[in-house]
Amino acid sequence: MTAPIDILGAGAFGTALAIALGRAGHPVTLWARHGATAMQAARENARHLPGCPLPDTVRVTDDLAWLSAETCLLAVPTQHLSAALFAAHPRAATLVSCAKGIDRETGLGPTALITRACPQATPAQLTGPSFAVDIAAGLPTALTLACADPARAAALQAELSTPALRLYTTTDVLGAELGGALKNVIAIAAGAVIGAGLGDSARAALMARGCAEMARAATALGARPETLTGLSGLGDLILTCTSDKSRNFRFGQGLARGHAADPSVTVEGLHTARQLAGRADLDTPISDAVAALADGSLDFAAALDTLLSRPLKPE
């Protein structure tokens, strides 16, 4: 019998993982803050993932007492992860973050937040190029599973992989986290490029220079540079810079067009850009421009001029 899995958070991504793992035969308990009874009855998350039925192996609840599996996936945005951990007190031996970003209050990544709140648990990070609707539909998707313990990483890989959802392991947890966080910043910039009508050639150039900026920053912060060329870095960068399914990309489009941001939508790339902006130990011109553009200290024309006026040098 396949192992039971708990999932804390019933947004689109948490629900998609519940569907994929439930379809693979895992008994899944999906915890929802709101609407659990309706979701359980309808067998669908009509708010976040309409049209994607829940398998019979998935149970939806708003009762934290039902979370009792050895592995718990944390499908909660980074900016709410710390509060969720301290409120839920998950008892699982392994806590797997599915969030991307850097906590704006502490400057910590998801696994450090897990360790701070639940020091008895083994933390891990699930990240990479993925849209919830694709996972729920059973379309082929590959992700990075990062855990400092190689044996636990291998066990999780076997436990959480399905025929359509392939997991690749790494022990470079910091690199995997930074890949998922930094690509969101570049996605905002890519959205701004398209929103301003600068074209696909400009977007491709921005993505290439953005990939170099990601590797440079991650290495300076202690990650292994090769991690940023994998699924959690380059792979995720390609996806989020080329699709309007990405909220970071859409946010960038709106910035360039002068549209007001929706305050109810969490844009992780914006928080990450603000964490990086102005740091003397990091060379992050794109991140700096995104933060300044979002905060209103630069308009789009000035931000573009700042980037284009950088000194010419070898690639």
N, C-alpha and C positions, 0 to 999 in steps of 0.2 A: 504493500500500500504506500502511495506517495505521502510525503510528510505534510502535515498541516502548516499553513502559512498565515500569518496575520498581516494585515495592511492597515496602517493608521493614516487616514486621510482618504476621502472619497471624491476628490476632484477628478478631472479627466484622466490624469496619468495613473492615480491610484486605482481607479475603476478599470482602466485598460489593463493594468497588471493583474488585477483580480480576474478579469475575463480570460486572459492568456493562461494564467496559472491554473485557474479552475477548469478550463478546457483541457489542460494537460493532466487532469485528474487529482490535483491537490485540493484537499478541503481548505477553503479560504474563508477567513473571517475578515470582513471589510468594515472598519469603523468609520461612521459618518457623523459629523457634528450635527448636521441638520438633515432632516428628511429621510432618516434611515427606515422608518416604518413604511413610508410610501415607496421607497426604492425596493425594499424587500417584497412588498406586495406586487408591484408592477414588474419586477425582475428587469429593471432598466434604470439607469441614471439619466432621467429625462432632462435634468438641468445642465449637466456637464458633458454627457456623452450619449445624446439621443440616438435611437436606432440601433444600439448595440446591446443585445440581450445578455443578461447575466446567466451563466451556466448554473445548473442545479447544485453544483458543488460550492457555490458562493453564498455565504450568509452575511447579510448586512445588519449591523447593529449600532446603537448609540451607547451601549453599555460596555465600559472599559473592562469590566470583569470577564467578558468573553474572550479577551486577548490572552491566550495562554500558550501559544506555539513557541517553539524554541527559536524561530526566526521571525522577526517582525520588520516589514518594509515601512519606512517612514516617508510617505508621499505627501509631505507638508512643505510649503515654500520655505526657503531658508530664513526669511524674515520672521516667520512664525514658529520655526522649529524649536527654538529654546523654550518658549512658553508651552508648546505642546508637550515636550518631554517632561518638564517639571509638573505639568498638570496630569499627564497620563501615567507617569511612573511605570513605563513598560517593563515587564519582568523577563523578557526574552533574553536568551544568552547572546544572541547576535542581533544587532540593530543595523539595518542597511538603509542609509540615506538615499533617497531618490531626488534630492533637491540639488539645485545648481545655484551657486552664488556665494557671496561673502556677507556675513551678518553685519549690518550697518552699525550696531551698537558695540559689538565686541571686536570686530575685525577678524573673527574666527570663521573657518570653514565648517561644513556640516559635521564631519567626524569629530572635530574638536569640541563642538557643541554637545555631541553625544557623550563623549568622554567626561565632559564637565558635569552633565546631568545624571549620567548612568555609568559611573566608573567601573561597575562590575561587568558590563557588557563588552563584547568584542564589536568595535565599530567597523563598518564597511561602507563603500560608496558605489552606487550604481549610476552610471552616466553614459552619455554618448548620443549619437544622432537618432532621434526618435520623436515621432509625433504620436500622441495617444490614440488617435483614430486609426493609425496604421497598425499599431500593436493590437488594438481591439479587433480589427478586421482579420487578424492572422497573417498580415503581410510580412515578408522576411525583414527582420530587424536585427542588427548586431550592436551590442553594448559592451562597455568596459565595466568589469567588476573589480574594484580596488580594495585590497585588504592587506594590512601589514603582515598578517600571519599567512604564509603560503599554503599551509595545510587547510586552514579554514577557507581561504579563497577557493581552493580546488573543490572543497565540499559544497560550498555555495554555488559554484559554477554548475556542478552536477545537479544540485537541488533545484535551481531556478531556471535553467535552460529548458526550452521546449523545442519542438521541431522547427518552429518559425522564429523563435527568439533565441539567438545565439549569444552567449556571454564569453568574453575573453578576459583573462585575469591579468592583474598587475599588482605588485607590492608598492608601487609609487602612488600612494594615496593622495599626497599633496599635488602631484602632477595631474592626476585625474580630476581632482576637485578644481584646480586652477584652469584646466582646459574647459570644463563646463562653465566656469564663471567668466573667463576672459572672452570666450567666443560670443557671449551675449553683448558685450560692449561693441565688438566689431560688427555684430548684426545690426545694432542701432545705427552705426555709421553707414553700413550698406543700405539700410532702409532710407536713410537721409539722402544718399546719393541717388537712389532711384526716385524718391519722392521729389527731388529737385530737378529731375529730368536730365541727369548727367550721363545716363546711358550704361549699357552693360560692360563696355570696355573699362569705364571708370570704376565700376563695381568690382570687376576682376582684379584691377590693379590694387584697389583698397583691400580686397581679401588677401592678396599675396603679401602686401605690406603688413596687414593685420596679423597674418599667421606668423610673420617674423617678429612682430611686437609681442605676441602671445608667448612665443618661445623664449624671447629675451627676458621678459618679465618673470615668467615662471622659473627660469633657470636662476635668475637673481634671487628669487624667493626660496630656492632650495629644491626645486623639482628637477627631475631628469629630463633633458631636452627632448629625448626620443619619445617620451610620453605624449608630447604635444603634436607629434606627427601621426598619432593613432586616432582611434575612434573618438576618444574624449576630447581631442583637440581639433585636428584638421577635419575629421569626419563630421563632427558637430558643427564646425564653422561653415562647411559647405552647405549643410542643410539649412541652418538658420539664416544664412545670408542670401538664400535664393528662393525662399518661400514666404508668402504672406500668411501662412499658418503660424509663423513665429511672431509672438507678441512683441519681442524686442525689435524685429524688423518692422512691424507695423508702427511701433512707437517712433522709430526713426523716420519713417515716411511722414508721419504726422508732424514731427518737429520741423522738417524741411518745408512743409506746407503751411506752417503756422497754426496748426490745430491744437487745441487745448487737450492735455492728457486726461484720461479717465482716472480719477484718484482711487477708484475701487479696484483697479487692475495693478497687480504687482509686476513691475518691470525690473527683473533682477539685474540686468545689464547696467541700469542707471545707478543702482546702489554700488555695484562693483566699480564703475567709472569714478564715482565720487571717492571711493576708498583709495584708488590709485592716483588720482589727480594731484599733481604738484609734489609728489614724493621725489626727493632729491636722489634717492638710490635707484630709481627706475626711469628708463627712457621710454615713455609711453605717449607719444604725441597724439595718437588717435584717441586714446582714452581721455587724455586731457581735453581734447577738442569736444568730445561727446559730453563730458561733464560741464564744460563752459557753455556749450550750446543749450543743454537742458536747463541750466541754472539762469540763463538769460544774460550772462556776462559777455557772450559773443552771439552775433546773429550768424545765419548760415553762410553768408558771403564772406564774413570775416574769418569764420572757422575754416572755410575752404582755402582762403588766401594764406592762412597760417600754415596749413599743411603743404600747400604748393610752393611756398617760399622757403621751405627747408633746404639746406645746402645739398647740392648735387654731389653724389658720392658713389663708389662702387657698390653693387648690390651684395 
